[in-house]
Amino acid sequence: MEFMLFGSSRNKIVCTDERGRAVLYDDGLQAVRMLLSLKKAKWQSVPLAVGDNLLVMEAIPKNDQEKEHQSFEALMYGERPKMFKGVDFLWHSIPPPPYVYAPGYGDDRSVVITACTVVNSSSILISTESLGTYCLDTVSGKWSKTGAWPLPFKGLAEYVPEYDLWFGVSAKGGGVLCASDLGAASAKQTPPPVFQEWEGFAAPEGTELGSHLLHLGAGRFCVAKSIMTTRPQETCCQM
């Protein structure tokens, strides 16, 4: 199951399972409710909160024009279909990045989306090792290529307004956090500079499966890690 935080007040959480079924928890209302299922369950999803909307993309988006672009969807609050009345949260299909239509595009690991973030409140950046960084303007719905370079992060990077920088887990790995100015990079289409790196966040033991950084406000952050450890097998003769 996957849990995704969104909403302009960061007070809503969507949970989805391996079948694409979705549940919404609204902290403001202290309520849990079912949502319509995703058009397609997402493998290793890439979630991004843009304003009051939640965007969910597969880590390897597909050229699925014939299936209503099911590899990239947005959860938005609006009018329900004509046969129903009122407003509700609904899933909408969004075209994937343009590189999925290129000849030879496949499922190799170099095209996995390794980093993503929100810039200018209404645009998103995604990057891969081999294809570079792309930008989606969520207002116009248009994709553009920002550069042939990948973002310096691994996973989701968060914009921190008090520093006017983006913070996240470094693509270098090894438990390093870093800060970068993605706004300048997007405007100039140049590789984003890394201004600061902090070490000492490596997993104490075991194999690190993933790291996540959450901005708590007032210059504070929470770093969460998923770690796999192994235990020695015990036999009947061990005490």
ABEGO torsion letter per residue (X at the ends): XBBBBBEAAGABBBBBBAAGBBBBBBAAAGBBBBBBBBABBBBGBBBBBBEABBBBBBABBBBAAAAGGAABBBBBBBBBBAABBEBBBBBBBBBBBAAAABBGBBABAAABBABBBBBGGABBBBBBAAAEBBBBBAAAGBBBBABABBBABBEBBBBBAAAGBBBBBBAAEGGBBBBBBAAAAAAAGBBBBBABBBBGABBABEBBAEBBBBBAEGGBBBBBBBBBBBBBBBBAABX
